[in-house]
Amino acid sequence: MNRSDGLVRRSVKPRENGAEGGLNANTPDDNQEAIDGLKDQEDNIDDGDSKETRLTLMEEVLLLGLKDKEGYTSFWNDCISSGLRGCILIELGLRGRVMIEKSGMRRRGLCTRKLILKSDQQTGDVLLDEALKHIKETDPPETVQSWIEYLSGETWNPLKLRYQLKNVRERLAKNLVEKGVLTTEKQNFLLFDMTTHPLSDNVVKCRLVKKIQDSVLSKWVNDPQRMDKRMLALIFLAHASDVIENAFAPLNDDDYEVAMKRVRELLDLDFETEAAKPNANEILWAVFMAFTNRGILYSAPLTQHTRYTHKHIRHIWNTFCCAFVFKTLL
């Protein structure tokens, strides 16, 4: 009779990490928890934080434009409205919902090519889905520049006014409130009350500002095709919305000059040439071209001298307006 009959053979696995006698050996569950923890750490290192990745382009541009304590955008900013509509079109393009029609044999430019529907699947964002519905129902298709005007309500065609997206800033602010970035307050402005949305989570905005600064300073690649498409769009649209200054204001004078110089290099690109390159997202360059034709992107860049001059002018103007209002009321 074989001595091994009736006995259960014990399988011996090689010990890892130098564990002796099984005292320091990890169980399979412990190993899996450690692996999951490492994956979570890698995700946090790559993406920074879940809140950073779930902000849309529209929310990021609005967050840059909002005053931290007051909770509203500048009364003198008349560019952010159209800039947010450009964000909507690019967001739809990055999500694969819309595209620019082919240039064809005649090599038509970005300005004359139409914006066409690629997929009518809803995105889960109310503003994006509303704009997507308008694009789907429009026949024949319209150009990117026309859609920016229609969504902004800046059109002389009364039949196109139904495409206007209303209360965009307020709706985006409420989204940021739901995400814990902003809060809601009521402020009295002498003659009327206004709902404001002061900043409640400063970490998210600081991370956003740092990300934009790094993209044109420490992480500058000097090639728009190698830049992250979402970051490239954010820089262009923040400039078109006249809020890029808020991201560069904390910089010292030397870094400020370098950052604005590199932004100017991006603005001076030939958008038609960039859109024709392999793997280029044409809708990005079509939106940039539309803002160029509107005369928004090519405003004079700020230097370290005019930087402070503009702040002083705004301060004097605000003081004058307040004094005029008080004198009128008294």
C-alpha positions in Angstrom: 0.0 0.0 0.0 1.3 3.4 -1.0 1.8 5.7 1.9 0.3 8.6 -0.1 -3.0 6.8 -0.6 -5.8 8.5 1.3 -3.9 11.7 1.9 -4.6 15.1 0.4 -1.7 16.5 -1.5 -0.8 19.9 -0.4 0.2 22.4 -3.1 3.0 24.7 -2.1 3.2 28.1 -3.9 6.4 30.2 -3.9 6.5 32.9 -1.4 6.7 36.5 -2.5 8.3 39.6 -1.0 10.6 37.4 1.0 7.8 36.3 3.4 9.0 33.5 5.7 6.9 30.8 7.3 3.7 32.4 5.9 3.6 35.0 8.7 4.1 38.0 6.4 2.4 36.5 3.3 -0.6 38.4 2.0 -3.9 36.8 1.3 -5.4 37.1 -2.3 -7.9 39.6 -1.0 -5.2 41.7 0.6 -3.2 41.6 -2.7 -6.2 42.7 -4.7 -6.9 45.6 -2.3 -3.3 46.7 -2.6 -3.4 46.5 -6.4 -6.7 48.5 -6.5 -5.1 51.1 -4.2 -2.1 51.5 -6.5 -4.5 51.9 -9.5 -6.4 54.5 -7.6 -3.2 56.4 -6.8 -2.1 56.2 -10.5 -5.4 57.5 -11.6 -5.2 60.4 -9.1 -1.7 61.2 -10.3 -2.7 61.1 -14.0 -6.0 62.9 -13.7 -5.4 65.0 -10.6 -8.9 64.5 -9.2 -12.3 63.2 -10.4 -13.7 66.7 -10.1 -11.2 68.0 -12.6 -12.1 65.5 -15.3 -15.9 66.0 -15.0 -15.9 69.7 -15.7 -17.0 70.6 -19.2 -15.4 73.3 -21.3 -18.3 75.6 -20.7 -18.0 75.2 -16.9 -14.2 75.7 -17.0 -14.5 79.0 -19.0 -17.3 80.2 -16.7 -15.3 79.3 -13.6 -12.4 81.4 -14.9 -14.7 84.3 -15.5 -16.5 84.3 -12.2 -15.2 86.5 -9.4 -14.4 84.3 -6.4 -16.1 86.2 -3.6 -18.7 88.2 -5.6 -19.9 85.2 -7.6 -20.7 86.9 -10.9 -18.8 87.7 -14.1 -17.6 91.2 -15.0 -20.4 93.5 -16.2 -18.1 94.8 -18.9 -17.4 91.4 -20.4 -19.5 91.1 -23.6 -17.5 88.2 -25.1 -18.2 85.4 -22.7 -21.7 84.8 -24.1 -20.5 83.8 -27.6 -17.4 82.1 -26.1 -19.6 79.7 -24.1 -21.5 78.9 -27.3 -18.2 78.0 -29.0 -17.5 75.8 -26.0 -20.7 73.9 -26.6 -19.9 73.2 -30.3 -16.4 72.0 -29.5 -17.6 69.9 -26.6 -20.1 68.2 -29.0 -17.2 67.7 -31.5 -14.9 66.2 -28.9 -17.7 63.8 -27.9 -18.3 62.7 -31.5 -21.7 64.2 -31.9 -21.0 66.7 -34.7 -18.4 67.2 -37.4 -17.5 69.5 -40.3 -18.4 68.3 -43.7 -15.7 67.2 -46.1 -13.9 69.9 -48.0 -14.5 68.2 -51.3 -12.6 68.6 -54.6 -12.8 72.4 -54.5 -11.0 72.5 -51.1 -13.5 74.8 -49.5 -12.4 76.7 -46.4 -13.5 76.1 -42.8 -15.8 79.1 -42.9 -18.0 77.8 -45.7 -18.2 74.2 -44.7 -21.3 73.1 -42.8 -21.7 71.6 -39.3 -23.4 68.3 -39.7 -24.7 65.7 -37.3 -22.5 62.7 -36.6 -24.5 61.0 -33.9 -27.8 62.0 -32.2 -27.1 60.0 -29.0 -27.7 62.2 -26.0 -24.7 63.3 -23.9 -26.5 63.6 -20.5 -25.8 67.3 -20.4 -28.9 69.5 -20.8 -27.2 72.3 -22.7 -25.3 70.0 -25.0 -28.4 67.9 -25.7 -30.5 71.1 -26.4 -27.9 72.3 -28.9 -27.7 68.9 -30.5 -31.4 68.8 -30.9 -31.3 72.2 -32.8 -28.5 71.0 -35.1 -30.4 67.8 -35.8 -33.6 69.6 -36.7 -31.9 72.1 -39.0 -32.1 71.4 -42.8 -30.1 72.5 -44.7 -27.1 72.5 -42.3 -25.5 75.8 -41.2 -21.9 76.9 -40.8 -20.1 77.0 -37.4 -20.1 80.8 -37.4 -23.9 80.8 -38.0 -24.5 78.4 -35.2 -22.5 80.5 -32.7 -24.7 83.5 -33.7 -27.9 81.4 -33.5 -27.1 79.9 -30.1 -26.2 83.3 -28.8 -29.3 85.0 -30.2 -27.2 87.4 -32.3 -29.0 87.1 -35.5 -31.3 89.3 -37.6 -33.3 86.4 -38.8 -36.4 86.2 -36.6 -36.9 82.6 -37.7 -33.6 81.6 -36.1 -34.3 83.1 -32.7 -35.8 79.9 -31.6 -32.3 78.3 -31.6 -31.1 80.7 -28.9 -29.9 79.0 -25.7 -31.2 81.1 -22.8 -29.8 81.6 -19.3 -26.6 79.7 -20.2 -24.5 81.2 -17.5 -27.0 80.6 -14.8 -27.6 77.0 -15.8 -23.8 76.4 -15.9 -23.5 78.0 -12.5 -26.2 75.7 -11.1 -24.3 72.7 -12.5 -21.2 73.9 -10.7 -23.2 74.3 -7.5 -24.4 70.7 -7.8 -20.8 69.6 -8.2 -19.8 71.4 -5.0 -17.6 74.0 -6.8 -19.9 77.0 -6.2 -22.6 78.1 -3.8 -25.7 80.2 -4.2 -26.3 83.6 -2.5 -28.5 86.6 -2.9 -26.9 90.0 -3.2 -28.6 93.4 -3.1 -27.5 95.9 -5.8 -29.4 98.9 -4.5 -32.2 98.7 -7.1 -32.5 95.0 -7.5 -31.6 91.6 -6.0 -29.4 89.3 -8.0 -28.5 85.6 -7.5 -24.8 85.1 -7.3 -22.6 82.0 -7.1 -19.4 82.6 -5.0 -16.7 80.1 -5.0 -17.0 77.4 -2.4 -14.2 74.9 -3.5 -11.1 76.9 -4.2 -9.1 73.8 -4.9 -10.9 73.1 -8.2 -10.3 76.6 -9.5 -6.7 76.7 -8.4 -6.1 73.4 -10.2 -7.7 74.7 -13.3 -5.6 77.9 -13.3 -2.4 75.9 -12.6 -3.3 73.5 -15.5 -3.6 76.4 -17.9 -0.4 78.1 -16.7 1.6 74.8 -17.0 0.3 74.3 -20.5 2.0 77.4 -21.7 5.0 77.4 -19.4 6.5 74.3 -17.9 4.6 71.8 -20.2 4.8 73.9 -23.4 5.3 71.6 -26.4 5.5 74.3 -29.2 3.3 72.1 -31.5 -0.5 72.5 -31.4 -0.9 69.0 -32.9 0.8 67.5 -29.8 -1.2 69.5 -27.3 -4.1 68.0 -25.6 -7.1 69.0 -27.7 -9.3 69.9 -24.7 -6.5 72.1 -23.3 -5.9 73.7 -26.7 -9.6 74.5 -27.0 -9.7 75.9 -23.4 -6.9 78.3 -24.1 -8.5 79.6 -27.3 -12.0 79.9 -25.9 -10.8 81.5 -22.6 -9.1 84.1 -24.7 -12.1 84.6 -26.9 -14.3 84.9 -23.8 -11.8 87.5 -22.4 -11.1 85.5 -19.2 -7.6 84.2 -20.0 -6.2 87.2 -18.0 -7.7 85.7 -14.8 -5.6 82.6 -15.3 -2.4 84.5 -15.8 -2.9 87.3 -13.3 -1.1 85.5 -10.4 2.1 85.1 -12.5 5.1 87.3 -12.1 5.9 89.7 -14.9 8.4 87.5 -16.7 6.2 84.4 -16.7 3.2 86.5 -17.7 5.1 87.8 -20.8 6.1 84.3 -21.8 2.6 82.9 -21.3 1.0 85.7 -23.4 3.6 85.4 -26.1 2.9 81.7 -26.5 -0.9 82.3 -26.5 -0.2 84.8 -29.3 1.7 82.2 -31.2 -1.3 79.9 -31.1 -3.6 82.7 -32.2 -1.3 83.5 -35.2 -1.4 79.9 -36.5 -2.9 79.2 -40.0 -6.1 77.4 -38.9 -6.7 76.1 -42.4 -3.3 74.4 -42.5 -3.7 73.0 -39.0 -7.1 71.6 -39.8 -5.7 69.8 -42.9 -3.0 67.9 -40.9 -3.5 64.2 -40.1 -5.5 63.4 -37.0 -6.6 67.1 -36.6 -10.0 67.8 -35.1 -11.5 70.1 -37.7 -14.3 71.4 -35.6 -11.8 73.0 -33.2 -10.1 74.9 -35.9 -13.5 75.8 -37.5 -14.6 77.4 -34.2 -11.3 79.2 -33.9 -11.7 80.6 -37.4 -15.2 81.7 -36.6 -14.0 83.8 -33.7 -11.2 85.2 -35.8 -13.8 86.4 -38.4 -15.8 88.0 -35.6 -12.7 90.0 -34.6 -12.5 88.5 -31.1 -9.3 86.4 -31.1 -7.1 89.2 -32.5 -7.4 91.7 -29.7 -4.1 93.3 -28.7 -2.2 91.2 -26.2 -1.5 92.6 -22.8 2.0 93.4 -21.7 3.4 93.9 -18.2 3.0 97.7 -18.6 -0.6 97.7 -19.9 -1.5 94.9 -17.5 -1.5 97.2 -14.5 -2.8 100.2 -16.5 -5.9 98.3 -17.5 -6.5 97.3 -13.9 -6.2 101.0 -12.8 -8.6 102.1 -15.5 -11.2 99.5 -14.5 -10.8 100.5 -10.8 -11.3 104.2 -11.6 -14.3 103.5 -13.9 -16.0 101.3 -11.2 -15.4 104.0 -8.6 -16.9 106.7 -10.9 -20.0 104.5 -11.6 -20.6 103.9 -7.9 -20.2 107.6 -7.1 -22.6 108.5 -9.9 -25.2 106.0 -8.7 -25.0 107.2 -5.1 -25.2 110.9 -6.2 -28.3 110.1 -8.3 -30.1 108.3 -5.4 -29.3 111.0 -2.9 
